[in-house]
Amino acid sequence: MQTFTYKNPDTGKNEVVPQERWCWEVVYLNEHVLKQFDASDGSFHRFGEIDLSQVHIFKMVNRDDPKKTYQVLINPSYMKPIHFYRNLKTVIEVLGKDGKTTVQNELFSRAYVFGYEETYHPVINNNGKDITSQFKLKATVIKHFIFIMPDDGLVVTDDSEKIELAHV
């Protein structure tokens, strides 16, 4: 498996980063592509390196089967992509060797989370004149999360805290 390197700006040192099973890719409005794990030069890119004002498509691509891809079309005027990981823990109780005591085993797995955030700014019109600046109004932000679960199934939600492994 190919290794990927990230130059840590805090230390100035190169760090080897293991490739994730699901990786993000961004297609910008000008059709330039930025990949989290770029096989052409072995580089790793952090999500923070994405120019959010220019994103057109945000993709999640399966490392083992690149044809297996999920994508979100982004309108950067009011949308921005979301990406993070959720480590999931399942506790399984099994009978011990003596057949009487139970032993708890913890299993860990990773969900890959992506999606987008929409921001809407209110506009108040008075006879066709925009008077929004006269009021202290907050923008409305709506988040859409798509979880790629350990079995590659998808869960879509607006509340990322609701998702547990049991929801698969």
N, C-alpha and C positions, 0 to 999 in steps of 0.2 A: 504494500500500500504506500502511496506517495506521502511524503512528509511536507508539512506546510510551515512557513516561518512568519513570525510577526515581530516587527521591530518595535519594542516597547519604548514609547516616547519618554516615559518616566526614568527608565534605567539606561536607555540607549543600547540595550542588549537585544540580540535576536533570541526569540523563544520559539521552540517547536510546539505547534498546536495540532493535536489529533483531530482528524476530520470527523465531523458529526455525520450521523446517518442521514439527516435531512439538512440541507444547506440552502441559504437564501441567495438569490440573484436579483439584481435590479437592472431594469432597462430604463434608461433616461429618455426624456423627450427627444433628444438628438440621436437616439438609438445606440449610444454608447452603453456597454454592459459592465457592471461591477459585480464580481462574484465574491462571496464570503471566503471560499477556498478556490483560488485561481490556479488551475493545473498548468497553465501556460508558463508561469514563472515561479510556482511553488509558494505564492504569497497568501497570507491570511488577512482578511479585512474585518474590522469591527463594524458593528451596526452604526456607530457614531460617525463613521467616515462617509456615510451616504449623504449626498446633497438632496435633502428632503424637498426642496423647492423645484426639483427637476425630475422627480420620479414619475414614470409613466406606468410601469408594470413592476409589481413585486412578486417574485416567484419563490416557491419552496420546491427544491429538486432532490429526489432520492439519490443518494450516493451510489447505490448498487444498481439502480435502474433509472438512468437519467430521463427516460421517456415518461417516467412517473413523476408528474409535475402538477402542482396546484398554483394558481396565480390569481392575483387581485389587480384589477385595473384601477389606477390611481389618477384622480384629478387633483394636481398639487395646489390648485387655488383654494381648496377647502378640505383636502384629505392628506393624511400622512400615514405611512406604513407603521405597523407595530411588529416587534419580534422579541421574543424571550423564550426561555426554557422553563418548564415546570417539572421538577423532580417529584415523582410520585412514590409513596411508600404504601405497601400492603403488608399487613401483619397476618400471618397464617399460623394457626395453632394446630400442632400435630401431637399425637401420642408419643411419649418417650419410649425407649427400648423396653422399659419395664411394663408397658401397656397401661399404666395408671396415671402417671404424671403427664401434664401437657407441656410442650415446649413451644415457645413462640419464635417463629422465624420471620425476619423482615426481608421483603423483596423490594428492590428499588428499580424503577424504570423512569424513562424520560419522555415527556411530551414536548413536542415542538410547537410553539405558539406563534401564530402570525395573524395578521388582519390589518385593520386600519382604524384611524380616528378621524371623525368628521367634525369640523368646527363651523358653526353657523353664527353669524353676527346679525343681531336683530336690526331692522331698519324701520323707523317710524316716519311715516309720511303725513304731512298736513297739507291737504289740497295740492298734492303733487310735489311739495317741497320736503326734502330730507331734513328732519329735525332730530335725528338720532343723537347727535352730539350734545344736545341739551339735557340728556338723561344719562344716568350712570347705569347702563345695562351691560350685563355680562353675556359673553358668547355662550352658546349651548354646544357642549362637546358630547358626542356619542361615539362609543367604542364598540367595535365588532371584532371578536376574537374567534379564531379558527384553531382548534387543537388537533394536531396530528398525534393520535394516541399510539401506544406501543405496538398495537396490531395494525397500524396505518389507517385505522378508521378515523373519520372526522367528527368532531363535535363543534358546533357553532353556538356561541353564546354572547351576550352583552355583559356578562359578569364572570370574569376569569376566576373568581374565588369559589365558584360553585363546582368546579370540575374536580373530580376525584377519579381514581382508577376504576371504581365501581360503576362509573357512568359509561363504560365501554359497552 
